[in-house]
Amino acid sequence: MREILKKHHFRFKKRWGQNFIFDQNLLQRIVRAAGIASGDRVVEIGAGAGTLTRELLAQGARVLAIEIDYALLPILEDFLQGEEVVLVQGDALKIDLDELTQAHGLVWPYKVVANLPYYITTPLVMKLLESEEQIADIVVMMQKEVAARLTASPGTKEYGAITLAVQYYAEAEILFPVSRQLFRPVPEVDSTLLRLKPRKEPPVQVRDKVLLFKIIKAAFGQRRKTLLNSLLRVQSGVAKEAIREVLAKAGIAEQSRGEVLSLEQFASLSNLWVESAGGSLEN
């Protein structure tokens, strides 16, 4: 692989967050952890130099590999010569993966496996969970600190709105840590391999999903504010006393802060808010 990169005069680009994996043991471990079996349909986001792509193919997966950097396409074609793989140049944040896989004959459902560039991790994870309906499993490498936020527990400093969003859409599991020394070039942070298993149904039932996430966003908008004051930002024209009553009905102290509430408590608060709409919540 290094010889191929040298032949094509490839230079790593910071703007694409290019940190490749060449360690064979790690590549095989990722594929095993993802549970890849012969016949699996896999979308790889950020194919890079193709080292993970080749391991996925070695396990008998049908792979559609997406890469944003034009300069890597001839390298991928060279390294994966003779392999049955679909290479797509493009920005995964702008691609409808359900449509793309169908267009290339990858029968649904499919898995996503990726060594994600750090700069797109959070928006890409949310896109996968919110927009793509045919994904069966997601196994992605990401910055250690981001993985901690996605899997955090209430009351911890890592816990936030993104934690709750991930909980709503998927079951998250840290698979194993990865030292920065196993990437080339070596990044400034360590990584974590994370599994996100999309849920068929959310773990809480809410009457208004948009309102639920407005409440969550407001609760974490200014972490030092009490919940009572934070929730004044959810809707204009809502009386403070009305919010106080809703919190009381939900059994939540008005002096609480968002980071101590579970998804279930936010769901209860959201549903009670809907019940009160048009009545006591109006100024």
ZICOR-V330910 format. One record per helix or strand of 3 or more residues. SS is the DSSP state (@ for helix, = for strand). FROM is the first residue (numbers start at 1). TO is the last residue. If there is no record, write none. Layout:
BEGIN
SS/FROM/TO, SS/FROM/TO
END
This chain:
BEGIN
@/2/7, @/14/16, @/24/33, =/41/45, @/51/58, =/62/67, @/70/79, =/85/89, @/97/103, =/110/115, @/118/131, =/135/143, @/144/150, @/161/169, =/170/178, @/180/182, =/191/198, @/209/221, @/227/233, @/240/250, @/258/260, @/263/276
END
